[in-house]
Structures are given as C-alpha cells and as structure tokens.
Amino acid sequence: METSTRTLLFAAELVEENGTYTLLVEDVRTGSVETTPVPKAMVDKLPTFLSALAAKLNPPAPRRRW
C-alpha cells in the first residue's frame, strides 16, 4: 500500500482591521511573508474568484456519448 505525504508550501490569510483588508501570504519553506492591501470590492468577490479558479484547475470530465 502506497502512502502520500502532504507538504504545506504556502499559507494565506485575509485580515480585516478597521475596515482595511490585507492579504498575507507566507512561504512556509523560507518563512518569508508578503503582504498587500486588498480593496473591499475584491474581498466581496473572493468566493467567485475561488470558484472560477477551481473550475479552471478541475474541469469536469467529458461526457460520454451513447
């Protein structure tokens, strides 16, 4: 039986402080952290962006014709 190992490479957090949003992305391997401000309009659309990304990376299997 084959086992797999999961390795965390990056960790991201979206933080709100006093109405200001900041995205923090940590490179777990090096410990470096990058931050960038994020407009509220982008935060509101985040679920849509994630769904679109998931659809792009995991396209549905082609339908079989009878």
N, C-alpha and C positions, 0 to 999 in steps of 0.2 A: 504494500500500500504506500502510495506517494503522499508526502505531506508538503504543504506550501508554507512559506514564511511571508508575512506581510511586513513591510518596512515603511514607516511614515517618512515621507520626504519633505513635505511642506505642510504647514498648518496656517489656517487663515481665520481671522476674527474680524467682524464688523462691529465697531464700537460707536455708541452714541453718547455724547457728552454735551449737555446744554444745547441740544438741537443741532450739533455739528457731528457729522458721521466721518469716521476714519476707518480705512481698511488696513489691517496689519497682516503681513504675510511673513512667516518665519521659515527660513531654510533650516530645517531641523539638523541636517548634516553639518552645517557650518556654524549654526547658532545666530546667523545674521537675520536682522529684521528690517523689512522695508515698510514704510507707511505712505499712504496717500489719502488726501481728502476725497470724499465721495459725495456728490450732490444728492439731496433727498429724492429727487426725481429718479435717479439711478437706483437708490435703495428700494424705492417703491416698485421698480421693475425687476428687481433681482430674481423673484420666483420665475418670471417669464424668461429671463436670460438663462437661468439654470435648466429650465425645461427644454429650451431650444438647444443648448449645449448637449444635454443628454440625448436628445433626438438625433443630433448630428453624429455623436460618437457611437450610438447604439441604434442604427437604423433597423426598422422592422424587417423580418425575414421575408423574402419574396414569396408571393402567393403561388401556390401550385395550381395549375390548370388541369382540369379533368379531361 
